Amino acid sequence: MGVSFLSTTPSLIPTAPQPSSNPRHSLHAGTIRCNRIECDGADEDRFRRRDVLKCVGATLSMELLASSGPSVEMAAAADLIQRRQRSEFLSDIKGTLFKAIKGKPDIIPSLLTLALNDAMTYDKATKSGGPNGSIRFSSEISRPENKGLSAALNSLEESKKEIDSYSKGGPISFSDLIQYAAQTAVKSTFIASAIRKCGGNEEKGNLLYAAYGSNGQWGLFDKQFGRADSQEPDPEGRVPQWDKASVQEMKDKFKAVGFGPRQLAVMSAFLGPDQMATEALLAMDSEVTPWVQKYQRSRETVSQTDYEVDLITTLTKLSCLGQQINYEAYTYPVRKVDFSKLKL
């Protein structure tokens, strides 16, 4: 059975700072301005020590940048190249996954649960587990809570072979692959919902999602690209059997990783193949009911904004629990051109 989900918290995605319009060499002539801190009484015209230190630090930083010259420019250029390499590779990965999921839409619920269960092994006390790809090990995928997920994992292994074949910066980690497969599955479902609302017209459905969907909210999720794989299975007993767990047990597990009733409700499609049945169970709890109803109403709207944004926000946090992201992962040296050998 396919997933039926088809969000208005403030976005957790930071706004990118706007580049300065001043040329680089103007750093020498720049003015450092310290804002006065408004205080009461006799402290009205005083600076706090930390604000003075901030001003001194800013001054030193600008002087260092200004004196670095070509070194800074080279570092900036290298950073831009790496970002482009990662962006292009991630775009190719999403294309491969989208094609695979479109050919096997029935595995979407399993892909979502696979990503959830890989992440839910996170333990705050020991800072261990989390979305580290450990679910790929036979001893972990065969656990009761992961029953029925082997087909989804096998499908991802096939996609991994294709992705690794064109990767220039090394093989993709299972931890990244599993989370981006969940992202692609979520997007595929939203697009499918838009197509249904357009009477099955695929072109109009894609245009509807492009116009009203929350695709731009995925920015922070896409930056968390570079998880490292665990080299051993995570400990047993950390993930409930969602189909047998009570709502209280689900709430307790979500609370253990930093989530509440709101996040439990918005992740209903990840808790089993039948989202409607899961939500009917969750709605029996007074703390979860308002959120279930909120998201059900949202899914009936054209944009589904409340549901979609909250789901993206929650999945973004879930997908990097306890993980150290390597922001240079999948980059590779650029071949230098020897211009002296060119015949002009």
C-alpha positions in Angstrom: 0.0 0.0 0.0 1.4 3.4 -0.9 1.9 6.3 1.4 -1.0 8.8 1.3 0.6 11.9 2.6 0.4 14.0 0.0 3.8 22.7 6.8 3.6 26.8 9.4 6.5 26.5 11.6 9.3 29.0 11.1 11.9 27.6 8.8 15.1 26.4 10.5 17.1 27.0 7.3 19.3 29.9 7.9 19.2 32.8 5.5 22.5 33.0 3.5 24.4 36.3 4.2 24.4 38.7 1.3 27.8 39.3 -0.2 29.3 42.7 0.3 29.2 45.1 -2.7 32.5 46.6 -1.7 35.6 45.5 -3.5 38.1 43.2 -1.7 40.8 45.9 -1.4 38.4 48.2 0.5 39.0 46.2 3.7 41.9 48.5 4.5 39.7 51.5 4.4 36.7 49.9 6.2 35.3 51.2 9.4 34.6 49.0 12.4 31.5 50.2 14.3 30.6 48.9 17.7 26.9 49.2 18.7 26.3 50.6 22.1 24.5 48.3 24.5 21.4 49.9 26.0 21.6 49.6 29.8 19.8 51.0 32.8 21.1 53.6 35.2 24.8 54.3 35.5 25.8 51.7 32.9 24.0 53.5 30.1 27.2 54.7 28.3 29.4 51.7 28.9 30.4 48.9 26.6 30.3 45.3 27.8 33.7 43.6 27.8 32.5 41.0 25.3 31.4 43.7 22.9 34.8 45.4 23.0 36.4 42.0 22.4 34.1 41.4 19.4 35.2 44.8 18.0 38.9 44.0 18.5 38.4 40.5 17.0 36.6 41.9 14.0 39.4 44.4 13.4 42.1 41.8 13.6 40.1 39.5 11.3 39.7 42.1 8.6 43.4 43.1 8.8 44.4 39.4 8.4 42.0 39.0 5.4 43.3 42.2 3.8 46.9 41.1 4.2 46.4 37.6 3.0 45.9 38.7 -0.6 46.3 35.9 -3.1 46.1 33.1 -0.5 42.6 34.0 0.5 41.6 34.2 -3.1 43.0 30.8 -3.8 41.2 29.3 -0.8 37.9 30.9 -1.8 38.3 29.5 -5.3 39.1 26.0 -4.0 36.0 26.2 -1.7 33.8 27.2 -4.6 35.1 24.3 -6.7 34.4 21.8 -3.9 30.9 23.2 -3.4 30.2 22.8 -7.1 31.6 19.3 -7.1 29.4 18.3 -4.2 26.3 20.0 -5.6 26.7 18.3 -9.0 27.3 14.9 -7.4 24.2 15.3 -5.2 22.1 16.3 -8.1 23.2 13.2 -10.0 22.4 11.0 -6.9 18.9 12.4 -6.6 18.3 11.7 -10.3 19.4 8.1 -9.9 17.2 7.7 -6.8 14.2 9.4 -8.4 14.4 7.0 -11.4 14.7 4.0 -9.1 11.8 5.0 -6.9 9.6 5.9 -9.9 10.2 2.3 -11.2 9.3 0.8 -7.8 6.8 3.2 -6.0 5.7 0.4 -3.7 9.0 0.6 -1.8 8.4 4.2 -0.7 7.0 3.3 2.8 9.9 0.9 3.4 12.4 3.6 2.4 10.9 6.0 4.9 11.0 3.5 7.7 14.5 2.4 6.8 15.7 6.0 7.2 13.8 6.4 10.4 15.1 3.2 12.0 18.7 3.8 11.0 18.4 7.2 12.7 16.5 6.1 15.8 19.4 4.1 17.1 20.8 7.4 18.4 21.4 7.5 22.1 21.9 11.0 23.6 23.6 9.7 26.8 26.4 7.9 24.9 26.3 10.1 21.7 26.3 6.8 19.7 24.2 5.4 17.0 22.0 7.6 14.7 21.8 7.7 10.9 25.2 6.1 10.3 24.2 3.3 7.8 24.6 0.5 10.4 21.2 -0.8 9.3 22.9 -2.3 6.3 24.5 -5.0 8.4 22.6 -8.3 8.2 22.5 -8.7 12.0 20.7 -5.3 12.2 18.4 -5.4 9.2 17.1 -8.8 10.4 15.9 -7.5 13.7 12.1 -7.6 14.4 11.7 -3.8 14.1 13.3 -3.9 10.6 11.1 -6.7 9.3 10.1 -6.1 5.6 12.8 -3.5 5.0 15.3 -5.8 3.2 13.8 -5.2 -0.2 14.2 -1.4 0.2 17.8 -1.9 1.3 18.5 -4.2 -1.7 17.1 -1.6 -4.0 19.4 1.0 -2.6 22.4 -1.3 -3.0 21.6 -1.5 -6.7 21.4 2.3 -6.9 24.7 2.6 -5.0 26.5 0.5 -7.6 25.3 3.0 -10.3 26.1 6.0 -8.2 29.6 4.7 -7.3 30.3 4.1 -11.0 30.1 7.8 -11.9 31.4 9.2 -8.6 34.7 11.1 -9.0 35.1 11.6 -5.3 34.8 8.1 -3.9 31.8 5.8 -3.1 28.7 7.2 -1.5 28.2 6.2 2.1 25.2 4.1 3.0 24.3 6.7 5.7 24.0 9.4 3.1 22.3 7.1 0.6 19.6 6.0 3.0 18.7 9.6 4.1 18.7 11.0 0.5 16.6 8.1 -0.6 14.0 9.1 2.1 14.2 12.7 0.9 13.6 11.6 -2.7 10.7 9.3 -1.6 9.1 12.2 0.2 9.4 14.5 -2.8 8.1 11.8 -5.1 5.0 11.5 -2.9 4.4 15.2 -2.8 4.7 15.4 -6.6 2.4 12.4 -7.0 -0.2 14.2 -4.8 0.0 17.3 -6.9 -0.5 15.2 -10.1 -3.6 13.7 -8.6 -5.0 17.1 -7.7 -4.5 18.0 -11.4 -6.6 15.0 -12.5 -3.6 12.8 -13.3 -1.9 15.4 -15.6 1.8 14.9 -14.9 2.9 18.1 -16.6 0.4 20.2 -14.7 1.1 18.4 -11.4 4.8 19.1 -11.7 4.0 22.8 -12.4 1.7 22.9 -9.4 4.3 21.5 -7.1 7.0 23.8 -8.5 4.7 26.8 -7.9 3.2 25.9 -4.5 5.4 23.2 -3.0 8.1 23.8 -0.3 11.0 22.5 -2.4 13.1 25.4 -1.3 12.9 24.3 2.3 15.4 21.4 1.7 18.5 23.7 1.7 19.7 22.7 5.2 19.0 19.0 4.5 21.1 19.1 1.4 24.0 20.7 3.2 24.3 17.7 5.6 26.0 15.7 2.9 29.0 13.8 4.1 28.0 11.3 6.8 30.4 8.5 7.7 29.4 4.9 7.8 29.5 2.9 11.0 31.7 -0.1 10.8 29.5 -2.2 13.1 25.8 -2.7 13.9 24.3 -0.4 16.5 23.2 -1.9 19.8 19.9 -3.8 19.9 16.8 -2.6 21.8 17.0 1.1 20.8 14.2 1.0 18.1 10.6 0.0 18.9 8.5 -2.2 16.6 6.3 0.6 15.4 3.4 -1.7 14.4 3.3 -3.1 17.9 4.2 -0.1 20.0 1.7 1.9 22.0 1.4 5.6 21.4 3.1 6.3 24.7 6.1 4.1 23.7 6.3 6.0 20.5 6.2 9.3 22.4 8.9 8.1 24.8 11.2 7.1 21.9 10.7 10.4 20.1 11.3 12.3 23.3 14.6 10.4 23.9 16.0 11.8 20.6 14.7 15.3 21.2 11.3 15.2 19.5 7.8 15.7 20.8 4.2 14.9 19.9 4.3 17.4 17.0 7.2 15.6 15.3 5.6 12.2 16.0 2.5 13.2 14.2 4.3 14.7 11.2 6.4 11.5 10.8 3.3 9.2 10.7 4.1 8.1 7.2 7.5 6.7 8.4 5.9 4.5 11.1 4.4 1.9 8.8 2.9 1.2 5.3 -0.6 2.5 6.2 -0.4 6.2 7.2 -4.1 6.5 7.8 -4.1 3.6 10.2 -1.1 5.0 12.0 -2.7 8.4 12.4 -5.9 6.8 13.7 -3.8 5.2 16.4 -1.9 8.4 17.2 -5.2 10.4 17.3 -6.2 8.4 20.4 -3.6 10.4 22.4 -4.7 13.8 23.5 -1.2 15.3 23.1 -0.8 14.1 19.5 -4.4 14.5 18.3 -4.2 18.3 17.5 -1.2 17.8 15.4 -2.6 14.8 13.5 -5.7 16.9 12.7 -3.6 19.9 11.7 -1.6 17.9 9.2 -4.6 16.1 7.8 -6.2 19.4 7.1 -3.0 20.7 5.5 -2.8 17.7 3.2 -6.2 18.7 1.8 -4.9 22.1 0.7 -3.2 22.9 -2.6 0.2 23.7 -1.1 0.2 21.4 2.0 2.5 24.0 3.5 2.0 23.3 7.2 2.6 19.6 6.7 5.4 19.7 4.2 7.5 22.3 6.0 7.2 20.6 9.3 8.0 17.2 7.8 11.1 18.7 6.0 12.2 20.4 9.3 11.8 17.2 11.3 13.5 14.9 8.7 16.4 17.4 8.5 17.1 17.1 12.2 16.5 13.4 12.3 18.9 12.8 9.4 22.0 14.1 11.2 21.4 13.0 14.8 24.9 12.6 16.4 26.7 12.7 13.1 29.8 14.6 12.2 29.4 15.9 8.7 32.5 16.0 6.4 31.8 19.0 4.2 34.7 18.0 1.9 33.3 14.6 1.3 33.1 13.5 -2.4 35.4 16.3 -3.6 38.4 15.5 -5.8 41.5 17.2 -7.2 41.0 19.2 -10.3 43.4 18.4 -13.0 45.7 21.3 -13.7 46.2 22.5 -17.3 49.8 23.1 -18.4 49.4 26.2 -20.6 53.0 26.1 -21.6 52.3 23.0 -23.7 49.3 24.5 -25.5 49.9 25.3 -29.1 48.1 28.6 -30.0 
